[in-house]
């Protein structure tokens, strides 16, 4: 039995067992692979198609869904459909165990606990089957499931799941986007649409080493850009939109259209996808594809029986296109350690193979001069959230009090900002060992993003800031009382360095007239250093210098639960 600790938080595993002893394991494997291939024709997997392998008792597989958690529910929906038309039973579970019961928590029996239901949740004849409390998981056999189906009432569980699966089908709908792509990119994605997810992942997780190979993009010149329409899932689109990217000048892709230009989005998205595709192309290794010929033949036979080839003559243009897609799907889904070390490697190999077969514009399925010749692209309204609806959702989730007075809200802004400063100071004092810095979270942190943003604006001068003393709590005052000697030492050091270049560029607190003595007059006219403001300013500059990539400031703030927005001014200058 697989230990849950060995399952990644971004993957889901499943098992399929055939109930008909007369049916061979090879036949079951070919049937399920053909079923998945048909489903994948109308859906773009976020990371990779499910990988499947044969075991002694049946099939086992894994789906890596990356950031698109809803895909494990979509796979559940597919397994329910497969068990309806085949004499099989299936299980599906993730790192949390029997996650299927989460949506039915309100109707579960009192005895249900994560440990008690282990291996007691099955998919049989299109329904979820929860075995009773007295049944031992070790005594369950596939042949006994038909008897349990009649003795266990799981109708309420299945009713609760219907609404969840309906929403998942809507959320996982494929998004059709109009893009400008180099002809080679358009050709590769037209031959194998599933490769778009690998391209997006390569761009989204790029590092400086990856970008070294994208300085010129000689295989994808700007003069070959053409209008095209491609399918991708919503998560991939959101990942592309979430990052600002300016290509190297040597690519010839600059200048970019202005943001108000209707071609800005198609052009910039096309560049990002092309960069990801180029990263994979450069990482492709020289290798030959090898897979079990008999298994692939059975797979093709099942596809033929399911009408996959649409009645096309063998070796015809359409038949060859469908054959190539089926072959690519089989390579990525057949979990053979010798032929599928990783989906990224398989994707890069297929991209290299398709790139080498491209000979020009004539290879594209169709050539259009503008987007008006395409069907309407999908709306992106699902990305837009009404502020009132968003506030309501946050209030319901975190039980924030709407009735606070304006004064109390301002005080809370200061408290939130002081809390962030305090966390940063504690982080700096933390001792690091070979395992890194241990950031303990002993208490639940409830950070209001809107209030924190207002507090940050107030600190940076966009609103009237409160007196710096208001940011100090009782613990801070105690620390000040006990550190007079240290404070005097720093004051003397500041006074000594006041006229040097070392102190230039720091923010200082406003000076109240009449408080300075003659000896300190010159220094006090400049004001005492504002430690909190300098801390925030330094974090901002460090975060901005990351250029959208991971870096020390972003990592530290993320560990503290703080997410900073992009600098609009910088983004405008770049574009």
N, C-alpha and C positions, 0 to 999 in steps of 0.2 A: 504494500500500500504506500502511495506517495505521501511523504510528509508535507504538510502545508507550509512549513518553514522553507521548503525548497522551491516554492512557487513564487515567482516574481509578482509584485503588486500590479504590474502592467500586463499580465497575461491571465488567460483562463484555459483550463484543461477540460477535456471531455473524453468519454469512453463509449463505445458502441459495441453491443453484443448481439449476435443473431440467435433467434429462438428456434430457427429451423435447422435441425441437424443435417439435413440433406444439402443445405447451401454451403458451398465452400467459402473459405475466408477470402480467397482471391476474388470471388464473385461479389462478396459484400464490399470489399475494398473498391472494386471498379464501379459498383453502383453508387457508393457514397461520393467518390471523386467526380463522377458524372453529374450527380446532383449538385455538388458544390460549384462545378464549372458553369452550369446553367444559371445558378444564383449569382455568380460573380459577373455574368454578362451584364447584369442590370445594377451592379453595386461596385463601388470602388472601396476596397479595404484600406483602413487607415495606415496600417504598417505593412502587413503582408497577408495573403490568404491563409486560412488555417492549414497547418502542416499535419499530415496524417501518416501514421505508420501501422503496420500489422504487428499484432502481438499473438501470444499463444491462444488467447481466448476470444479475441475480437480486434477492434481497432482502438487506438488511442491517438489523441491529437492535442495540439496546443494552438491557441490564437493569441498573438501579441497585438494588443489593441493600442498600445502607446498612451496617448492622452485622451482617446475617445472611449471613455468607460462604457458608453451605451452599446458598444459593439458586442460585449459579452451577452447582453440581453438579445441582441439581434441574432447571435449564434444560437441562443436558446430557442428563439422562434423558428429558426431553420431546423433544429433538431426535432422540435415538436412536429413539424411538417414531414420530416423524413420518417419518423416512427409511425406516422399515420398510414403511409403507403408501403411500408416494409415491415416484415415480421422481426423487428428488432426492439431492443430496450437500450436506453442511453442514460448516462450521468453527465453532469456538468458542475464544475466547482472552481473556485479561485482561492486566493491566499486566505480569505476569510472563511472558507469552508462552503457550506450549502447556501450560497448567496441567494438562491431562488426564493427562499422563504422570507427574505427581507421585506418584500412588497406585501406579503400576507401576514405581517406580524400581528395585526389586530384580530385575526381570526384563528390563530394557532392555538393548539391545546396547551394547557398549563405545564405539561411535562417537557415541553420542547426547550432544549438548550443546545448550544453549538456542539457539545460533546455527545448529547443524547441522540441527535439526528444524523450523526456521521454515517455516511453510506446508506441512509434510509430514504433519500430523496431520489426518485427515478422519473424518467420520461418514458411513458408507455402509451402507445396508441394515441399520441397527440396530446396527452394530459400529464400533469404533474401528479406523481403518486407518492404520498408520504406514508411509510409503513408505520404500524402501531408501536406503542411503547414497549410491549412485551417481546416483540420480535428482535432477535439478536442479529446484529449486522453481519456477524461471521457465519450465520446459518442461512443467509439469503442466497438463493440460487436463481438463475435466470428463469428456469422452468417454473419456479414458484410464483413468479410475478403475476401470472394470470389469476392465481387464487387470491393473492393479496388485493388485486384490483376490485374484486367483488366484496371484500371484507372491510376495506378502508374507504371512508368517505372524504375525498379530497376536493369536492365540488367547490367549496367556499374558497379554497386556496386558488383554484384555477380561475374562479370568477374575479378575484382580486388582481390576478396577473393580466387579465385581458386588457384593462385600461393602460397598464404600464407598457405592454407590448405594442399597443396602438400608438402611444406617444413616441416610442422608440422608432417605429417605422417612419414616423414623420420627421423626427430629429435626424435620422440617419439617411434622409433622402439625398440623392446625388445632386450636386450643384453643377449646372452647366454654365461655363464662363467663356466669354469672348476674349481672345488674347491675340497679341502680336508675338509670333514666335519665329525664330529662324527656320528655314525649310527643313533642315535636318532634324531639329527638335520636333517639329510638327509631324514629320514622317515617323519618327520613333514612337511617339505617343499614339499615333493613329494605328500603328501595328499592334501595340500592347498598351491599352489604356491603364492597366493596373500599375504600370511603372511610374505613374505620376506621384503616387504616395512615396515611393523611394526617393524621387527627385526632391519633393518637398522636405522630407526628413533630412536629406543630405544638406540642403540649404539651411534649414532651421537649426541644425546642430553643427554648422560649419565652424572651423577654427582658423586661426591665421595661416596654418600650414596648408589647409584646403584652398584658401584664397590666393596663395602664391601661384597655383596653377590656373587661376582665373584672371590673370592680368591682361591677357590678350584675347582669349576665346577665339582662336583662329578657325576652329571648326564650325563656328556659329557667327559668321560675319553679319554686320548690321544690314548690309545691302540685300540680304536674302530674307529679311523679315517679311512675313506674310500673315494675313488675317486667318485665324482658325478658331474653332470652337472645341473645347475639351471638357470631359466630365471629371469632377473630383469631389471628394466628400467635404462636408462643411468644416470639419476640424482642420483639414489641410488648408482650406481657403483662409480660415481665421489665423492660422499660423503664418501664412504668407503676409497677411495684412498687418500682423502685429509687429513686424520688424521693418525698420527703415534701412534701406540699402542703396548705396550709391556705387555703381560699378567703376572700375579703374578707367582712367582716361584713355588708356591704350587699347581698350576694347572697341572704341569708336561709338559706344552707345550714348555718349553725352553730346549735347545737353539733353536732359530729360524734359518731357512736356511739363508745363506748370500744373499745379494741382487742380485748377479749375478746368483744365482741358479735358474733354470727354475721352481722349485717348490716353490720359495719364494712367489710369488703372490697368487697362489692357496691356499697355507697354511695360509698366514697372513689374506687374505680375509675371509677364512673359520673360523678363530679364531674370527674375528670381528663380523661376523654374529652370531656365537655361543654365544658370550657375550651378544649381543642384545636379542637373543632368551632366554637366561637364565634370563636376567632382567625381561622380560615379564612373564616368567614362575613363578618367585618368587613373582611377583605382582598380580598373579591371585587370585581372591577371590572365596570362596566357594559360588556358586550360581547355580541355575538351569536355563537352557535356556527355555524361554517361548515365544511363538509367536502364532499369529492367525493361527490355523490349516486350516481353510477354505481358507485363503489367500494363504497359502503355497500350498494347493492342487491345486488351480487355477494356481499358478505359475508352478507347475510340469506339469500340463496339457498343458500349453502353450509351455513348453520346449519339451514335447513329440511331439507336432504338428510341431515344428520347426526342428525336427530331432536331438535334442540335445543328446539323448541316443543312437544314432548310430545303432538303431535296435537291441540292446542287450536285452537278456532275463532279466526280472525283477529278482533281487536278485543275478544275476551273478556277478563275480568279477569286470568286467569292469563297469557294471551298478551301482554297489554299490559305486565304486570310483567316477563316475560322479554324483551320488546322493549326496554323502558327499560334493563334491565341490559346488553343487547347494544349499545345505542347508547352508553351510558356507557363500556363497554369499548373500543368502536371509537374514541371520542374520545381516550381516554388512551393508546391503543396505536398509533394512526396518527401516525407521526412527521412531521407536516406543520408546518413552521415557522410558517405563518400561523395555524394553529388549535391548536397545542400548544406554546406558548412554554415552559411548564414544567408538570410534573405538579401542583405546588402550586396554580398558577393554575387549571388545569383542575378540580382537586378543589374549590377554593373556588367556582368558577362553578357546578358541579353542586350543591354544598351550598346555594348561594343559590337556585338554581332549585327544588330540592326543598323548601326552607324556605318559599318563597312559595306553593307548592302545598298546604302543610299547612293543614287547616281544623279539626282537632280530633281527639278520641279515635276517632271513627268511621273515620278514615283508617288506623289501625293494623290490621295483618292479623289480630291477635287480642289480646284483653285478658284478662289473668289477674290475680288478686289476690295470689298468692304463688308462690314458686318450685316448690312441690310439683306444680304443673300442668305443669311443663316436664319434658323428658327429663333424666336426671342430667347435671350439668355435668362437664367434663373434670377429672381429678385434677391437682393441682399437685405431686405427689410428685417429678416430674422436676426441680423446683427444689431439692429437698433432697438433700444429699450427705453420706454418712456420713463423719465426721471421719477414721476410720481409712483409708477408701478414698481420701479426699482426700490424706492424708499419704503414702500409698503412691504415688499418682499424682505428687505433687511430688518424692518421692525418686527415682522412676524417671526423671522429666524432668530434674532438676537434679543427680542423683547425690549427694544430701546424705547425710552419714555419720550413721547412727543410733547408733553406738557411742560417741559423745562422752560424757564424764563430765559430771555436773551442774556441776562447777566450770568445765570448759571451756565449757559452754553459757552459763554466766553471764558468762564473759569475752567470749564471742562477742556476747552481747546488748550489752555495753558497747561493743565494737568497732563494731557496727552503728550504734548511736546516735551514737557519736563521728564515724563516717563521715558520717552525715546532717548533723551540725552543721558538719563541715569543708566539706562540699559547699555548704551555705548560705553560709558565710563566703566561700568562693571565688566563689560566684555574685555576692555583693554587690560584690566587688572587680573583677568582670569589666567591661571597658569596653564600652559599648553604642554602636552606630552607627546609621545610618538603616535598616539591615536588622534591627535588634534585637540581643539578646544572643546571642552564639554560645556555646552550651553544648556543648563537645566531650565525646565519650564514647570516649576512647582505649582504655579497658579494659572488658571485660565485667563488668557488675555483677550479682552473685548475691545478692539480698536475700531472706532467709527471713522471710516475713510474720509467722509465729507468733512467731519469736524477736524480731523488731523490736517487735511488740506488747507482749511481756513486758518488753522493755527500756524501752519508753515508760511502762508501768505502774510499773516500778521507779523511774524518774526522777520521776514525779508523786507518789510516796509510797505507791503501792499495795503495794509490796514494799520490803524493805530495800535501799536503794541502796548501792552500793559507794562508796568514797571518790572524790572528784572527781579526784584525781590519777591514778587508775587509767584514766581515760578518755583520758589524754594519751599519744600515741605519741612516738617519738624526734624526729620532725619538729616536733611541737608544742613539745617541750622546747628544741630549738634556737632556735625562734622566740622563746621566752620569754627565753632567755639573751641574744639579740641586741636585745631590745626593753625593756631595763631602764629606760631613760630614759622611754620612752612609758608604761610601767607606773607609774612614779613620778608622772608627770603626771596620769594618770587617778586614781591614789589620792588625790592632793591635791584634784582636782576633786570626787571622791566625798565627801571629808571636808568640803569647803566647802558642798556641797549636801545634806549628811546631814540637816539639820533642816528642809529646805524641803519643800514639797508636790511638787516635781518627783520626789523619790525615793520617794514613797509608792506602794505597789502593786507594787514590785519584789520578787522573791524573793532571799533572801540565804543564803549558806552558813552552816552552824552554826559558832559561835565556840568554840574550845578555850580553857578557862580558863588563865590564866597567861601567855598569849602576847602580850597587849596591854600597851603601856606606858601610863603615866598620861596622856600628852598625847592618845593615841588611844583612851582607854578608852571615851569616850562613843560614838564612831563604831564601834569594834569590837564593842561590845555588840549593835549591830544586825547585825553580820556583813557580810562582803564580798559584793558582788553576785555572784549565780550567773548568769553570762552564758549558759551552755547552757540552764538551766532557763527563764530569761526569754525566750530565743529560741523554745523550744518552746511556752511559754505564749502568746506573742504570735501565733505561727502558728495555734494552736488557736482563739484568740478571733477572729482574722481569718477563718479558715475557717468558723467557726460563723456569723459575721455575713453570710456569703454567702447563707444561707437556701436552700441547695440549688442555687443558680445558679452560673455560672462567676464567678471572681474572682481577684485577684492571688495569694492564698495557695494556693488550689487549683491554679492554673496552674503556680506555681513548684514545688510539691511533685510535681505530675504530671510535670514535666520532669525531676525527680530520681528518678522511679520510686517515689514514696511515695503511697499511697492511704489516706486517713483515713476511719474509719467515721463514721456519723451519731451525734450526741450523744443517747443514749437519754433522758436527763433532760429535754432540751429538747423532744424529740418527744413525750414523755408530757405535758408541760405544755401543748403546743399542742393536744393531742387530748383 
